[in-house]
Structures are given as structure tokens and as C-alpha cells.
Amino acid sequence: MSMKVTVNPVQLAGTIASIASKSVAHRLILLAALTNARTEIDCTTTSQDIEATIACAEALGARIVRTRLGFRIVGIPHDIWGERPRPTRLLDCGESGTTLRFMLPIVAALGCGGSLVGHGRLKDRPLSPLYEQLVEHGAVLSPQGSFPLEVSGQLRGGTFVLPGNVSSQFVSGLLMAAPLIYDPVRIFVKEPVESAPYITMTVRALAAFGVRVTQSHETIDDRSYLLLGIPHVKLTSPQAIPVEGDWSNAAFWLAAGAVSERGVEVTGLDSMSTQGDRAILPSLALFGTRVSRTRGSAATYREHLHSIELDVSNIPDLVPPLAAVAAQAEGTTCLHNVSRLRYKESDRLKSICSAIQALGGNAYVQGDDLFIEGASLVGGTVDAANDHRIAMMAAVMACGASGPVTILGADCVSKSYPSFWEDYALLGGDIECVRTE
């Protein structure tokens, strides 16, 4: 059973509360599960990806209870650490690439073994060179691409070397696994480091659990590296910790405000957040959008929109909402360094271009750059390609289209934002939802 949503062209307006940050929640839930204590996590919203991380932590023995404010987590019993591997310990990562890439080094560091499974395009999401680095340091893994991905052996400390232009999740997964290893860990990340704010987010999360990561820059054989040092220090619970508002999903409402004359405000956002996607505000300002912010909220209003040129290597998840605005801005926008979007829930470059073209616009890829020609969108039918950010992007484009926009597979928003369509309606959106076979 799938869902088809038809959006009639109405500009959104009003105020909406942000949902909890999926990226922050992944990190705090796993770190809480790795302590020998109880942690209260203030996280009032959830999603399929967050639930996948919770299910994996529970499969390893953590006890997680839903509370009025979020989750109460009692850590994994330490008697499983280094125990004889149990191949029947199944960890279902759903369709969450973050969950898979975090759980892989964590299970290897625990030494308890397990079988990692997933769905959709997850088995096609790249694991190299994290895979090779884990094997080099004592992990025993079944061949890449095989699902279930069997994990056994015991991860050792030492020096790990990773490129900075593949996935910051590789670095974050190793950072969270490092305190479980009995020897110090050094991670050399070859510069330039793309999506660096996500690494900073992980470093800050570890600090909240009592682990201080040292950072420096090193040059070896004329190559520059970010060096991260992690001592063998026991993770300690902060007892209670909140999950901040999510800039990544708020970006779609702020993009909708950019194409709507009365504007949209999103509350519950930290302007000082380590989330790289808070760059949505200056990025929208480049288009000519009028933006305003306070300590806890952000708002956008339509002005005369014009094309921009922007490097998005550090903010790949912002490409869909930015593309939705670019499709309605005067001129041709160029977004640089978009190659990693090919390996998301869909080939996101192909899906973005298809969505824009389906509504009467034009977009194309040349090398690592995405070009979007601004146009008067006329409406049409968009296949969300089982990609939550494509469905939300199409909903933003519908605000400025002259005719209805039908989105196939619109229920895929549950991956990160289950209440998206309800919130869309709260902002004045005119939608019709139909369940299909």
C-alpha cells in the first residue's frame, strides 16, 4: 500500500514547530546505549530512521522505553562486550544509511558479532573504504554487498585513514566506536573534508558523554589531513539531554517561505547549532529571499528571486529544497560538487532533474555540477522514487506551480518526517491524499 498526494497550488504561510533532529538523535541514542547507565533523551518526534537505530540498539541489549518527552535508555549490558559472537543477533537498519554506517564499527568494537540487514537501496550504499579499514584492524566481515552483512572479530585501536570526500558518516561511526576499543584511536581524514559539520556534531555529542576528541591538522607526504584523536575513556551518561530542532527538514518550510509572499516561520531552531544545514538561511538569502532569525526561530519571505552559484559539498541534504527554489528563480542556478547525491535513497541527481522536468522546468547535470533553469512551473506528476527529500521538494515546488502537482509514493516522507503532510496542511496547504495498491 502506497500513498498518492495531490497538491493544489497554494502559497504556504504561518508558523510551524521544527521536529527533532534526526542526525542528532542517531548519535545521542547510540551513545546512551553504550553507557553503563540510564539516560533520558528529550526527543518528542521520531521517524523510520530513528526507529531503525533504536531497534539496533535494542537488539544489542539496550533497554529503551518511550516517555512523554522522548526516550529512557538503559545501556547495553557490559557482559556482552567481547563475548562469543552470536550470528543470530539481527540488526535491522531499515533504509537508514546512517544507522548502517554507525552500527558497523560499533558492533565490530563491541566484539559481540551480529548480522546487519537493510532494505531498499541500503545494500547499494557504499561502505568502502570504511570496510577495508575495519578489516585491517581486526574486524571479520562478509563480502561487501552481501546482506545480511555478517560482523565478527574484535576491532583494535591504532591509526585509521579515511578520505574526506566520500562520507562523513564513516568518520562519525568510528568516532563513536573508538571509546569501546581498549587502545587509543587516531583517525586521519584526508582534506578537504566534505560534510565537516556532521563530524563536529559527533565530536560535540561525544563530549556530552564524557569523551574529549582532540583535533589538529597534519601534513604527511605533501597531503593534508584532519587528525582526530580519541583516548580509551569510558562513556558516561549526562543523565538527561535534549535533541535540538532539525534544520534539514526545516529547510523545506523555509524554502516554501522563500517562494511565498506571506512567508513561513519555523520555531525550535538553534541558530548556533553544529548542524551544517542551518546554512539554508544564508543560501536562501543569496537567491534574494528576505530572511529573519532569532535565537530560537527562523523565517523567510519571498522577494525577487534570482539564480545563484553555490558549492554544496558540505550541505548535500540541502540540494532538494534549494533546487525547489532555483526552479522558480530567474536565471540558471549552478550547484557545485553534487556527486554524492547519486548514492542516497534514490539517485538523487536523477530524481531532482526528473521532478523539475515533470513540472515544466529544466534541470541537468554536467560532471559534478547541477544546473537548474528557473521557469514558470505548470504542475504535473512527480514520482518520489521512494526518496523522502524528493517528495518534500515536489511539495515546495507545488507552492509556485500554476496547476496541481501529484506526488506518487508520497508516504516515503515517513523516513525522516512522518507528520510532513499534516504540517503542510497546517501551513495552509491544499492536499488530497489517496491510498493506492
C-alpha positions as CSV (number, residue, x, y, z in Angstrom):
1,M,0.0,0.0,0.0
2,S,1.4,3.4,-1.1
3,M,0.1,6.9,-0.9
4,K,-0.5,9.4,-3.7
5,V,-0.8,13.1,-2.7
6,T,-2.2,15.8,-5.0
7,V,-1.2,19.3,-4.0
8,N,-3.2,22.2,-5.3
9,P,-1.2,25.4,-5.9
10,V,-1.5,27.5,-2.7
11,Q,1.3,29.5,-1.1
12,L,2.1,28.4,2.4
13,A,2.1,30.9,5.3
14,G,2.3,30.8,9.1
15,T,4.4,29.3,11.9
16,I,5.4,25.7,12.4
17,A,7.5,24.0,15.1
18,S,10.6,22.1,14.0
19,I,10.8,18.4,14.5
20,A,13.7,16.8,16.4
21,S,17.0,16.5,14.5
22,K,17.3,13.0,13.1
23,S,21.1,13.4,12.8
24,V,21.5,14.4,16.5
25,A,19.0,11.7,17.7
26,H,21.0,8.9,16.0
27,R,24.2,10.0,17.8
28,L,22.6,10.5,21.3
29,I,20.6,7.3,21.2
30,L,23.6,5.2,20.3
31,L,26.0,6.9,22.8
32,A,23.4,6.5,25.5
33,A,23.1,2.8,24.6
34,L,26.8,2.4,25.0
35,T,27.0,3.7,28.6
36,N,26.5,1.6,31.7
37,A,23.8,3.9,33.0
38,R,20.4,5.4,32.3
39,T,19.9,8.4,30.1
40,E,16.7,10.5,29.5
41,I,16.6,11.8,25.9
42,D,14.2,14.7,25.2
43,C,13.1,13.8,21.7
44,T,9.4,14.5,21.1
45,T,9.3,13.3,17.4
46,T,10.6,10.2,15.7
47,S,10.9,8.7,12.2
48,Q,11.6,5.5,10.5
49,D,15.3,6.1,10.5
50,I,15.4,6.9,14.2
51,E,13.3,3.8,14.9
52,A,15.8,1.7,13.0
53,T,18.6,3.0,15.2
54,I,16.5,2.3,18.3
55,A,15.8,-1.3,17.1
56,C,19.5,-2.0,16.5
57,A,20.4,-0.7,20.0
58,E,17.7,-2.9,21.5
59,A,19.0,-5.9,19.5
60,L,22.3,-5.4,21.2
61,G,20.6,-5.4,24.7
62,A,19.8,-1.8,25.4
63,R,16.5,-1.2,27.1
64,I,14.6,1.7,25.5
65,V,11.3,3.0,26.8
66,R,9.2,5.7,25.2
67,T,8.3,8.5,27.6
68,R,6.2,11.6,27.4
69,L,9.3,13.7,26.5
70,G,11.2,11.1,24.4
71,F,13.2,8.0,25.4
72,R,14.6,6.5,28.5
73,I,17.6,4.4,27.6
74,V,19.4,1.9,29.8
75,G,22.8,1.0,28.3
76,I,23.8,-2.4,26.8
77,P,24.9,-4.8,29.5
78,H,28.7,-4.9,29.5
79,D,28.8,-8.7,29.8
80,I,28.1,-8.9,26.0
81,W,31.2,-6.9,25.2
82,G,33.7,-9.2,23.6
83,E,31.5,-12.3,24.2
84,R,31.5,-15.1,21.7
85,P,29.8,-13.7,18.5
86,R,26.2,-14.6,18.0
87,P,25.4,-14.7,14.3
88,T,21.7,-14.8,15.2
89,R,21.9,-11.3,16.6
90,L,20.0,-9.5,13.8
91,L,20.3,-5.7,13.5
92,D,17.8,-4.3,11.0
93,C,18.9,-0.9,9.8
94,G,15.8,-0.3,7.7
95,E,16.6,2.1,4.9
96,S,18.9,4.2,7.1
97,G,22.4,4.6,5.7
98,T,23.3,6.5,8.9
99,T,22.3,3.5,11.1
100,L,24.2,1.0,8.9
101,R,27.4,3.1,8.9
102,F,27.3,3.8,12.6
103,M,26.4,0.3,13.7
104,L,29.1,-1.4,11.6
105,P,32.1,-0.1,13.5
106,I,30.2,-0.1,16.8
107,V,29.4,-3.9,16.6
108,A,33.0,-4.6,15.5
109,A,34.3,-2.6,18.5
110,L,31.9,-4.4,20.9
111,G,33.2,-7.7,19.6
112,C,29.8,-9.3,20.1
113,G,29.1,-10.1,16.5
114,G,25.9,-9.6,14.6
115,S,24.1,-9.6,11.2
116,L,23.3,-6.2,9.7
117,V,20.4,-6.1,7.3
118,G,18.5,-3.4,5.5
119,H,16.0,-2.6,2.8
120,G,15.6,-0.5,-0.3
121,R,18.8,0.8,-1.7
122,L,20.7,0.3,1.6
123,K,22.8,-2.6,0.3
124,D,23.9,-0.4,-2.6
125,R,25.1,2.4,-0.3
126,P,28.9,2.5,-0.4
127,L,30.9,1.1,2.6
128,S,34.4,1.4,1.2
129,P,36.9,2.4,2.4
130,L,35.5,2.1,6.0
131,Y,35.0,-1.6,5.2
132,E,38.7,-2.1,4.4
133,Q,39.8,-0.1,7.5
134,L,37.7,-2.2,9.8
135,V,39.1,-5.4,8.3
136,E,42.6,-4.1,8.6
137,H,42.0,-3.5,12.3
138,G,40.6,-6.9,13.3
139,A,37.0,-7.0,12.2
140,V,35.8,-10.0,10.2
141,L,33.2,-9.0,7.7
142,S,31.3,-10.9,5.0
143,P,31.9,-9.6,1.4
144,Q,30.8,-6.1,0.6
145,G,27.3,-6.0,-0.9
146,S,26.1,-9.1,0.9
147,F,23.1,-8.8,3.1
148,P,23.0,-9.8,5.8
149,L,26.4,-8.3,6.4
150,E,28.0,-10.6,9.0
151,V,30.2,-8.9,11.6
152,S,32.6,-10.8,14.0
153,G,36.1,-10.4,15.3
154,Q,37.3,-7.6,17.6
155,L,38.2,-4.2,16.4
156,R,41.6,-3.0,17.5
157,G,42.8,0.6,18.0
158,G,45.6,2.3,16.2
159,T,45.6,4.6,13.1
160,F,42.7,4.7,10.7
161,V,42.9,6.6,7.4
162,L,39.8,7.8,5.5
163,P,39.2,10.1,2.6
164,G,37.2,13.3,3.4
165,N,35.2,13.3,0.2
166,V,33.2,10.0,0.5
167,S,31.0,10.1,3.6
168,S,31.4,11.9,7.0
169,Q,29.3,9.0,8.4
170,F,32.4,6.7,8.2
171,V,34.3,9.1,10.4
172,S,31.4,9.6,12.8
173,G,30.8,5.8,13.2
174,L,34.5,5.3,14.0
175,L,34.5,8.2,16.5
176,M,31.6,6.7,18.4
177,A,33.1,3.2,18.3
178,A,36.5,4.4,19.5
179,P,35.8,4.7,23.3
180,L,34.8,1.0,23.2
181,I,38.3,-0.1,22.0
182,Y,41.0,-0.8,24.6
183,D,43.7,1.2,22.8
184,P,43.8,4.8,21.7
185,V,42.5,5.6,18.2
186,R,43.7,8.1,15.7
187,I,41.7,8.9,12.6
188,F,43.4,10.7,9.7
189,V,40.8,12.2,7.4
190,K,42.3,13.4,4.1
191,E,41.4,17.0,3.3
192,P,39.3,18.7,2.0
193,V,36.7,17.2,4.4
194,E,33.2,17.4,3.0
195,S,30.2,17.5,5.3
196,A,32.5,18.5,8.1
197,P,29.7,19.9,10.3
198,Y,28.4,16.3,10.8
199,I,31.8,15.3,12.2
200,T,31.7,18.4,14.5
201,M,28.2,17.2,15.6
202,T,29.6,13.8,16.6
203,V,32.5,15.4,18.5
204,R,30.1,17.5,20.4
205,A,27.8,14.5,21.2
206,L,30.9,12.6,22.5
207,A,31.8,15.5,24.7
208,A,28.3,15.3,26.3
209,F,29.1,11.7,27.2
210,G,32.5,12.5,28.7
211,V,34.8,11.8,25.7
212,R,37.0,14.6,24.5
213,V,38.3,14.3,20.9
214,T,41.5,16.2,20.1
215,Q,41.7,17.8,16.6
216,S,44.7,19.0,14.7
217,H,45.9,19.3,11.1
218,E,48.8,17.3,9.8
219,T,50.8,17.2,6.6
220,I,52.2,13.9,5.5
221,D,53.9,13.4,2.1
222,D,52.5,16.8,1.0
223,R,49.0,15.7,1.8
224,S,46.9,17.5,4.4
225,Y,44.8,15.6,7.0
226,L,42.4,16.3,9.8
227,L,43.7,14.3,12.7
228,L,41.1,13.2,15.3
229,G,42.5,11.6,18.5
230,I,40.2,9.5,20.8
231,P,41.5,8.1,24.1
232,H,40.2,4.9,25.7
233,V,37.8,6.7,28.0
234,K,34.6,5.2,29.4
235,L,31.4,6.8,28.1
236,T,29.5,8.4,30.9
237,S,25.8,9.4,30.8
238,P,24.8,13.0,31.1
239,Q,21.7,11.7,32.7
240,A,19.4,13.9,30.6
241,I,20.0,15.5,27.2
242,P,17.7,17.2,24.6
243,V,17.7,16.6,20.9
244,E,17.6,20.0,19.2
245,G,15.3,21.0,16.3
246,D,16.1,19.7,12.8
247,W,17.5,22.3,10.3
248,S,17.5,19.7,7.5
249,N,13.7,19.2,7.4
250,A,13.0,22.8,8.5
251,A,14.8,23.8,5.3
252,F,11.8,22.7,3.2
253,W,9.5,25.0,5.2
254,L,12.0,27.9,4.8
255,A,12.2,27.1,1.1
256,A,8.4,27.3,0.9
257,G,8.6,30.7,2.6
258,A,11.1,31.8,0.0
259,V,8.5,31.2,-2.7
260,S,5.5,32.5,-0.7
261,E,4.7,36.2,-0.3
262,R,3.4,36.0,3.3
263,G,6.4,33.9,4.5
264,V,6.9,30.9,6.8
265,E,8.4,30.8,10.3
266,V,10.0,27.7,11.9
267,T,10.4,27.7,15.7
268,G,12.6,25.5,17.9
269,L,15.8,26.0,15.9
270,D,19.2,26.8,17.4
271,S,20.9,29.5,15.4
272,M,24.2,28.3,17.0
273,S,23.7,24.7,16.1
274,T,26.5,22.5,14.8
275,Q,24.1,21.2,12.1
276,G,25.6,22.3,8.8
277,D,22.1,22.6,7.3
278,R,21.5,25.8,9.2
279,A,23.3,27.2,6.1
280,I,19.8,27.1,4.5
281,L,19.3,30.7,5.6
282,P,22.3,32.3,4.0
283,S,21.8,30.1,1.0
284,L,18.2,31.3,0.5
285,A,19.4,34.9,1.1
286,L,21.7,34.5,-1.9
287,F,18.6,33.9,-4.0
288,G,17.2,37.3,-2.8
289,T,14.9,35.8,-0.2
290,R,14.2,38.0,2.8
291,V,15.3,36.1,6.0
292,S,15.0,36.8,9.7
293,R,16.1,34.9,12.7
294,T,16.0,34.9,16.4
295,R,17.8,32.7,19.0
296,G,15.1,30.1,18.6
297,S,13.4,30.6,15.2
298,A,13.9,31.4,11.6
299,A,11.6,32.9,8.9
300,T,11.7,33.5,5.2
301,Y,9.6,35.7,2.8
302,R,9.5,35.9,-1.0
303,E,11.3,38.8,-2.7
304,H,12.6,38.9,-6.3
305,L,14.3,35.5,-6.7
306,H,17.4,35.3,-9.0
307,S,19.8,32.4,-9.8
308,I,22.9,31.7,-7.7
309,E,26.1,29.7,-7.8
310,L,26.9,27.6,-4.7
311,D,29.3,24.9,-3.5
312,V,27.1,22.3,-1.7
313,S,29.8,19.8,-0.8
314,N,29.2,20.5,2.9
315,I,25.4,20.6,2.7
316,P,24.2,17.8,0.3
317,D,20.9,17.4,2.1
318,L,20.0,21.0,1.2
319,V,20.2,20.4,-2.5
320,P,16.5,19.3,-2.9
321,P,15.0,22.4,-1.1
322,L,17.5,24.7,-2.8
323,A,16.6,23.1,-6.2
324,A,12.9,23.7,-5.5
325,V,13.6,27.4,-5.1
326,A,16.0,27.6,-8.0
327,A,13.3,26.1,-10.3
328,Q,11.3,29.2,-9.6
329,A,14.1,31.8,-9.7
330,E,15.1,34.0,-12.6
331,G,18.1,32.6,-14.5
332,T,20.2,29.4,-14.3
333,T,21.4,28.2,-10.9
334,C,24.5,26.1,-10.6
335,L,25.1,23.9,-7.5
336,H,28.7,22.6,-7.4
337,N,30.0,19.3,-6.1
338,V,26.8,17.2,-6.0
339,S,28.2,13.8,-7.0
340,R,27.5,12.1,-3.6
341,L,23.8,12.6,-4.2
342,R,23.8,9.7,-6.6
343,Y,24.0,7.3,-3.6
344,K,21.1,8.5,-1.4
345,E,17.7,6.8,-1.1
346,S,17.5,7.3,-4.8
347,D,19.9,8.6,-7.4
348,R,19.0,12.0,-6.1
349,L,20.5,13.9,-9.0
350,K,18.4,11.9,-11.5
351,S,15.3,12.3,-9.2
352,I,15.7,16.0,-8.8
353,C,16.0,16.6,-12.5
354,S,13.1,14.3,-13.3
355,A,10.9,16.1,-10.7
356,I,11.7,19.6,-12.1
357,Q,11.2,18.5,-15.7
358,A,7.9,16.8,-14.8
359,L,6.5,20.2,-13.6
360,G,7.6,22.1,-16.7
361,G,11.1,23.2,-15.6
362,N,14.5,22.1,-16.8
363,A,17.5,20.7,-14.8
364,Y,20.5,18.8,-15.9
365,V,23.9,17.5,-14.6
366,Q,27.3,18.2,-16.1
367,G,30.1,16.4,-14.3
368,D,29.8,17.2,-10.6
369,D,27.5,20.2,-11.1
370,L,23.7,20.5,-11.1
371,F,22.2,23.2,-13.3
372,I,18.6,24.4,-12.8
373,E,16.9,26.8,-15.1
374,G,14.2,29.0,-13.5
375,A,10.8,28.7,-15.1
376,S,7.1,29.1,-14.6
377,L,6.1,25.7,-13.3
378,V,2.9,24.3,-14.6
379,G,2.2,21.3,-12.4
380,G,2.2,17.6,-13.3
381,T,3.1,14.3,-11.7
382,V,6.3,13.5,-9.8
383,D,7.5,10.1,-8.8
384,A,9.1,10.5,-5.4
385,A,11.4,7.5,-6.2
386,N,11.0,6.3,-2.6
387,D,13.0,9.3,-1.5
388,H,11.7,11.5,1.3
389,R,13.5,14.6,0.2
390,I,12.2,14.3,-3.3
391,A,8.6,14.2,-2.1
392,M,9.1,17.2,0.1
393,M,10.9,19.1,-2.7
394,A,7.9,18.5,-5.0
395,A,5.6,19.8,-2.3
396,V,7.6,23.1,-2.2
397,M,7.6,23.4,-5.9
398,A,3.8,23.0,-5.9
399,C,3.5,26.3,-4.0
400,G,4.5,28.2,-7.1
401,A,3.0,26.0,-9.8
402,S,0.1,27.1,-11.9
403,G,-1.6,23.7,-11.7
404,P,-1.9,20.8,-9.3
405,V,1.1,18.6,-8.5
406,T,0.6,14.9,-7.9
407,I,3.3,13.1,-5.9
408,L,3.5,9.3,-6.2
409,G,4.8,7.4,-3.3
410,A,4.3,10.4,-1.0
411,D,4.3,8.3,2.1
412,C,8.1,8.0,1.9
413,V,8.3,11.2,4.0
414,S,7.9,8.8,7.0
415,K,11.6,8.0,6.7
416,S,12.5,11.3,8.3
417,Y,9.3,13.3,8.8
418,P,6.1,11.2,9.3
419,S,3.9,14.3,10.0
420,F,5.1,16.2,7.0
421,W,1.7,16.2,5.2
422,E,-0.2,17.2,8.3
423,D,2.2,20.1,8.9
424,Y,1.9,21.1,5.2
425,A,-1.9,21.4,5.7
426,L,-1.4,23.4,8.9
427,L,0.5,26.0,6.9
428,G,-2.4,26.3,4.5
429,G,-1.5,23.6,2.0
430,D,-4.4,22.2,0.0
431,I,-3.8,18.5,-0.4
432,E,-5.7,15.4,-1.3
433,C,-4.3,12.0,-0.1
434,V,-5.3,8.7,-1.7
435,R,-4.0,5.2,-0.7
436,T,-3.1,3.1,-3.7
437,E,-2.1,-0.6,-4.2
